[in-house]
Amino acid sequence: MYLTEELINDNGMALESYVNKKVTEEMEFVLGESIFNGNGVSKPLGIMQSTARVSVPKEAGQAANTILAENILNMWSRMKASSRMNAAWFINQDTEPQLHQMSLGVSTAGGQLVYMPPSGLSDNSYATLMGRPVIPTEFNETLGTEGDIMLASLDDYITISKGGIEQAESMHVEFLTDQLALRFIMRIDGKPWETQPLTPYKGTATQSSFVTLATRA
């Protein structure tokens, strides 16, 4: 980040507050993107790049860009039992119209809602699926692409960091343009604990702490 001497002299305290806020937001964004999608090269290995995740196939004849109640049930059945209590659904907001329309057929008279929206200040602040919170992010893929909805227990994602955000400054880098150069560094790495899906002691379908829905194109 580059700051002119005029900006610093005119309103240094407000500028410092603004810089700290924006740097923190950008660091959080880059870290979140890495945890979801990082390739592991000079950054964390993301869930979508990990061989530990389970990708649940779409239903036979399922239309493109849809999410069905059957998809949710199949994803839930592949979440490792010991990880369910700490799991959450991470979604792209493009999926929300599909989630609101989902229901399970009970009889010819009607069905049962699967997706429970937030219920106001007095109750859940997040929507829920299978009793677990639904959290929109910028890191999920758009509707219809694998990763648009993900069931994950981030307790099973390990990170290690070396201190916090380091800041350094130099008046020499852009001396001729009268700018102060600020540099920010954060050292962190991460990856899922497991390297592959687990086969349960009794059962045939593999399980994982990270479950996605295959592309519906």
KEMAR-491865 format. One record per residue (C-alpha): x, y, z; residue in one letter. Coordinates in steps of 0.1 Angstrom, whole numbers, padded with zeros to 4 digits, always signed. Example, Ala and Ser with C-alpha at 12.3 -4.5 7.8 and 13.67 -1.06 7.14 Angstrom:
KEMAR-491865
+0123-0045+0078a +0137-0011+0071s 
end
This chain:
KEMAR-491865
+0000+0000+0000m +0013+0035-0009y +0004+0067+0010l +0013+0102+0000t +0028+0125+0026e -0001+0149+0021e -0026+0122+0031l -0006+0113+0062i -0002+0150+0072n -0038+0160+0066d -0055+0132+0086n -0030+0107+0100g -0052+0092+0127m -0082+0086+0105a -0060+0072+0077l -0043+0048+0102e -0077+0035+0112s -0088+0031+0076y -0055+0013+0066v -0057-0011+0096n -0094-0020+0088k -0087-0026+0051k -0056-0046+0056v -0073-0069+0082t -0103-0074+0058e -0080-0082+0029e -0059-0106+0049m -0091-0124+0061e -0103-0126+0025f -0070-0141+0012v -0069-0166+0040l -0105-0176+0035g -0100-0181-0002e -0069-0202+0005s -0087-0224+0030i -0115-0231+0005f -0096-0231-0028n -0058-0228-0022g -0035-0250-0043n -0010-0255-0014g +0018-0237-0033v +0030-0208-0011s -0004-0209+0005k -0027-0233+0025p -0041-0264+0007l -0078-0257+0003g -0107-0280+0008i -0116-0280-0029m -0081-0291-0038q -0078-0318-0011s -0081-0355-0018t -0098-0358+0016a -0131-0344+0004r -0161-0365-0007v -0180-0353-0038s -0216-0366-0038v -0230-0373-0073p -0261-0355-0085k -0294-0374-0088e -0303-0392-0120a -0319-0368-0144g -0313-0338-0121q -0317-0305-0139a -0288-0281-0143a -0283-0255-0116n -0305-0271-0090t -0302-0284-0055i -0326-0310-0043l -0335-0323-0008a -0321-0356-0019e -0287-0339-0025n -0287-0326+0011i -0296-0360+0026l -0269-0377+0006n -0243-0351+0016m -0253-0354+0053w -0250-0392+0051s -0213-0388+0039r -0203-0365+0067m -0182-0383+0093k -0204-0389+0123a -0178-0375+0148s -0176-0343+0128s -0213-0336+0125r -0217-0316+0157m -0192-0290+0146n -0201-0290+0109a -0217-0261+0090a -0230-0256+0054w -0211-0230+0034f -0229-0217+0004i -0227-0192-0025n -0256-0168-0021q -0267-0178-0057d -0279-0211-0042t -0304-0195-0017e -0335-0195-0041p -0329-0232-0046q -0326-0238-0008l -0358-0219+0000h -0378-0241-0024q -0366-0275-0012m -0390-0299+0005s -0394-0336+0012l -0426-0352-0001g -0445-0367+0029v -0479-0374+0012s -0501-0362-0016t -0512-0335+0008a -0479-0317+0010g -0443-0320+0021g -0418-0310+0048q -0395-0281+0045l -0358-0289+0046v -0342-0255+0047y -0350-0234+0078m -0344-0196+0072p -0331-0174+0100p -0359-0167+0126s -0351-0132+0139g -0333-0116+0168l -0349-0139+0193s -0337-0171+0177d -0312-0184+0151n -0292-0158+0133s -0283-0183+0106y -0305-0205+0084a -0301-0242+0091t -0300-0275+0072l -0301-0307+0092m -0298-0286+0123g -0265-0271+0113r -0259-0234+0103p -0259-0222+0067v -0232-0196+0061i -0229-0176+0029p -0193-0169+0017t -0176-0154-0013e -0154-0184-0016f -0180-0210-0027n -0185-0216-0065e -0216-0203-0082t -0248-0223-0085l -0245-0256-0104g -0207-0259-0100t -0191-0283-0074e -0184-0262-0043g -0216-0241-0045d -0227-0258-0014i -0203-0275+0010m -0208-0293+0043l -0176-0290+0063a -0162-0293+0098s -0134-0267+0100l -0123-0283+0133d -0108-0309+0110d -0088-0283+0091y -0054-0276+0107i -0036-0243+0105t -0003-0231+0119i +0008-0195+0120s +0039-0176+0128k +0027-0146+0148g +0002-0121+0135g +0003-0095+0107i +0037-0080+0103e +0040-0044+0091q +0070-0026+0077a +0073+0008+0060e +0098+0025+0037s +0101+0061+0025m +0127+0051-0001h +0108+0028-0024v +0087+0056-0038e +0109+0085-0027f +0106+0105-0060l +0068+0104-0059t +0066+0115-0022d +0049+0082-0011q +0053+0060+0019l +0053+0023+0011a +0037+0000+0036l +0042-0038+0035r +0021-0064+0053f +0031-0101+0058i +0012-0129+0074m +0028-0163+0077r +0003-0191+0079i -0002-0226+0064d -0030-0251+0066g -0046-0283+0052k -0072-0309+0061p -0061-0334+0088w -0070-0363+0066e -0055-0370+0031t -0083-0392+0019q -0119-0401+0027p -0124-0427+0055l -0141-0461+0052t -0162-0467+0083p -0157-0498+0104y -0192-0510+0094k -0204-0496+0061g -0193-0492+0025t -0197-0455+0016a -0167-0434+0024t -0170-0405+0048q -0152-0372+0053s -0153-0340+0072s -0156-0321+0039f -0185-0330+0016v -0194-0313-0017t -0221-0318-0044l -0209-0327-0079a -0214-0302-0107t -0250-0301-0121r -0246-0289-0157a 
end
